[in-house]
Amino acid sequence: MPSDRQDDALTTLMLPFANGLLDWPATGGALFLRARDGWPLHRQPLPGLVCEQGFRPEAKALEHAGLALREEGEAADRRFPLVMLLPPRQRAESRALMARAVAATAPGGRVLACVPNNEGARSAEDDLKQLVGKVSSLSKHKCRVFWSAPLEGGVDADLLARWRDLDAIRPVLDGRFHSRPGVFAWDRVDTASALLVEHLPADLRGRAADLGAGFGYLSHALLGRCAGITALDVFEAEARALALARRNLADARVPVGFHWHDVTEGLPGRYDVVVSNPPFHGQGRGDRPDIGRRFIQAAAQALEPGGRLWMVANRHLPYEDVLDAAFGEVRVHAQRDGFKVIEGTRARGGGRPR
């Protein structure tokens, strides 16, 4: 079943077809980069639509709606008469994705993109113009949809090549890790994770999980500090980040499992230790404390009696009630720079928390 949520960018992206400004390709299908499901994709037949989405909740929604889904880089040589995209906010990542879209477009095909006005719509439109020349556009729902003329040459090949490399994987943090633009805190240790690592006790032991692991910094620090950790599962909803964590933890001293997984749906295993710097935004800009609350509940449900959660969160986020309900003991170990480090210990005995 298609999602019935309101998605202004997706609605605006499909307006040129609804208004008769563009026709869906009669043959050859279309590629949709950073695709999201929603009713605009089901308003008319879209034969041959192939979607790419690396964020697990969005990918599952596309699957449940019956849409064809492929992994990033799969069938990379295939060209489409139409390539659609919803560019991300991060400029280097957005330009790299736009270059990928142009490269995946067949001769005579078009690139179609949409960006909310408050996320750099005009800049994104200008970027497409730099790559392909003439661009048409339409504004509605506080978004801008823009599309190329049929691509029959005229693409700036040098710029295309440079932009495709803008989000390439590269060494960061003095070569200790590899990362890429678009991943959370991609080229630095974020302040919250640094605070958590500073206060992690060395006596953590047993089977551990890192929830929302990003490129693997916290997992790496946990294994370096806590000799008693015997196995680790890494959970991350963003496929690009998970691939980086796999690379950065390739030489880990313990077995490591890597899971492309939405933690808010719960965890499949049992653990003695859980560490987390949970996200507090979804795909939009507003605070989403419900995500962190579900991370806490998932951790509590997966921890063995006496198991310990160590997490960091923004000081203003209201997690105390869910922590108190899920754990026998809760302690705040540090508060600094707008963040708080919290330990929750599962009570010994009794059933699993709900």
Residue, then its C-alpha position, 0 to 999 in steps of 0.5 A: m500500500p502506498s504511503d498517505r503522508q504529505d510529502d510536498a517535495l514528492t508531490t511537486l516532483m510529479l507535477p510536470f506529469a500531472n500538468g501535462l508538461l512532461d510525458w512518462p517515457a513510453t519505453g525504457g522506464a525511469l530511475f528515481l534516486r533517493a526515492r520516497d514512496g507516496w501517493p503521487l507515485h500511484r496517481q498514474p501508471l509509471p511503467g518501468l520505474v526503478c527506485e534507489q534509496g539507502f535509508r532503511p525506513e524509506a526503502k522498506a516503504l518503497e518495498h511495501a508499496g510494491l515498487a522496484l528497488r535496487e542498490e546504489g551502483e547496481a546495474a550502473d551501466r544502464r541508461f534511462p530516458l528519465v532520471m528523477l531525484l530528490p537531492p539531499r541538503q549537503r551540497a557536495e553530496s547533492r552535486a555528486l548525486m546530480a552528476r550521477a543522475v546526468a550520467a545515468t540518463a540516456p541520449g535524448g532523456r531528461v533529468l528531473a529534480c525537486v528541492p524545498n525552497n528552504e533547502g537550497a532549491r535555487s542553488a540546486e537548479d543552478d547546479l543542474k544548469q551548470l551541468v546540462g545547460k537549459v533547465s525549465s522549472l515550476s514552483k509549488h508547495k514551497c518547493r521547486v521542481f526543475w528539469s533538463a531539456p532532452l540531453e543530446g550532448g552539451v553536458d559539461a563532461d569535465l564538471l560532471a567528472r569532478w562532481r561525481d567525485l565530490d562525495a567519494i570515500r576518503p580518509v578522515l581524522d588523520g587517516r584513522f577512518h574513512s568517510r564521505p560527505g552526506v554521512f552524519a558528522w562525516d569529517r569529524v568526531d561530533t561533540a556528543s560522541a566525543l563526550l560519550v567516549e570520554h565517559l565510557p567505563a573500561d569495565l563494559r563486557g560481553r556482547a555489545a550493540d551500537l545503535g545508529a553507528g554512523f561510520g563506526y567511530l563509537s564502535h571503534a572507541l568501545l572496542g579500544r577501551c573495553a577489553g571485555i567486549t567479546a562481540l559487537d553488532v552494528f546497527e545503522a539505517e543509512a546504507r552509505a554509513l553502514a558501508l563505511a562502518r564495515r570498512n572502518l571496523a574491518d580489523a576489529r579484534v572481535p566478531v562484528g555483525f553489520h545490520w542495515h536496520d531501523v532500530t525503532e522496529g526493535l533489535p533481533g538479538r540479546y546484549d550485555v551492553v548497548v551504546s548509542n548516540p541516537p539521531f534526533h532528526g528524521q529526514g526533515r529539520g525538526d526535532r524528533p525525540d520519538i526516535g531517541r525514545r524508541f532507541i531507548q525502548a529497543a535497547a532495554q528490550a534487547l539487554e540482558p538483566g543487569g545489562r547496561l545502556w550508555m548513551v548521549a543526548n541533547r540536554h533538552l530532549p525529554y527522555e527521562d520518563v522512558l528511561d525511568a520506565a525501562f531501566g531499574e537504575v538511571r544515572v546522568h554521568a556528565q552534562r556539557d556543551g548542550f549534551k548529557v551522558i546517561e547510563g541505564t542499567r536493566a534490573r536483574g530478574g523480572g521480564r523484558p520491558r515493554 
